Structure formats: C-alpha cells, structure tokens
Amino acid sequence: MRKKVVHHSNLNIYTVQTVNWRDTIMFQMAPDPPETEEMPACCRDVVTEYSKEILKFGELLFELLSEALGLRPNHLNEIGCAEGVNLLYNYYPACPQPEITLGTTQHADFGFISLLVQDRVGGLQVLHRDHWVDVVPDSEGIVVNIANLLQVMSNDRFTSVQHRAVVKSVGPRVSATAFFGVGYTTNPRVYGPIEELLSKENPPKYKETTIQDFVTQSYKQGLNGVSFLDVLKLAND
C-alpha cells in the first residue's frame, strides 16, 4: 500500500544523473487523507486545516478555468479535477556552492494545476523563450501553474510551463505546493481533450490516458525537462 506521508530529498535519486538540494515532506490529502497517527505531531493540525482551505480554493479556480474555456462553471470539478491533492512542503537550505546544483531541476507539473506559496527568499524560475526568468516572490500571493494533464484536456488552450528552483547562499527557503490531480492514481477515469472544445478545425492533439498511466510514465521521465506530453501527442496533418 502506498504511503500517504513521505519524507525525501530526491524522489528518484537512483534514476537521475543529478540530485537536488532540498528536503521534502509530502502528504496525500485527498481523496483519502492519512490517519492522524501517520502525520507528524508538530504539523498535523495545520496541514489538515490548510488542505481543507486549499481544496476550496482549487474548486473555485477550476470554476474560473472552466469559464475561460467556454464551458459550464462546474465542468472541470464534475470530472474530478479537484478530487485528488498532494501537498509538498520543500525546505531549501542555504547552499555553499549554489552554482553547481539546483533545488528542483527543470520540469512541468504532472496533473491539472499546482498552487505554490513561498517565502521571500525566492528561487522559482520559469522558462520563457529559451531564457530562465525569476519569479519575484510574494509571500502573500499564490502562484498558479497549469500542469500537463490540463494542457491535454484543453487541447493546448492552456499550456503547462517548464520551471525550476535555484538555490542560494542565503536561506533557508521554504515553499508549500498543492498538486491537484496526482493524489488518486488508482482512479480509472480516462482523460483526453474535452469533447466540447473539439471541432473539424480543432481536432484532438493528444491521445486519451488515465491519471495512473500519466503519472507513472511522467515519473519514469523524471524531472529532466522531458515531457510525457510528447508521447501522447497525435500526428495531425
């Protein structure tokens, strides 16, 4: 049985060439949260409360994203986009040689969306026109990332973004990220481009997939900038 609370420094340390400069604790909070005794006593109350609030916020965001696609407000929620949530809390210590490592290597997120809260130290970068751009930290704001599976479902109306976290000689840096859509990998539901968004002029660009297959294959690719989207891409003439 998969653990619902996991501590790690590198999730796939034996399959990558480089390792990341960070410590992470992960909580699979929805649809079935951990038992109370599975969670560290020092943070179980705040993690439980935070997960309830971030789920509410996620549902609201999916309503807005549905409307942005021209769909009914409840469309994305009704097909399960807000059902599964993993919370990752990252701790990036001050690094004596930040130029030779990264906090998190280049990647795009797997699921539907991710919501990032961070302190004022900074370190998040996004890839824009082949250049890495710093995201100015705002400790009172939430960074919303479109993830790969929502790109598939929107048929490229929304696009995921390649990003990474650099480390610094000052710190530590702390961040908390809620990943929607990767917490319930046994869900057999099939996801692909949403039918209402397709037409003769806009045919499907991706094959259908389950969350389980999507996440499994994405983990095999690793955090190396290689996307499982390329595997799902259809060759449209």
Summary of the structure (lengths in Angstrom):
residues: 237
radius of gyration: 17.8
end to end distance: 44.0
largest distance: 56.5
contacts: 716
relative contact order: 0.18
helix: 25%
strand: 25%
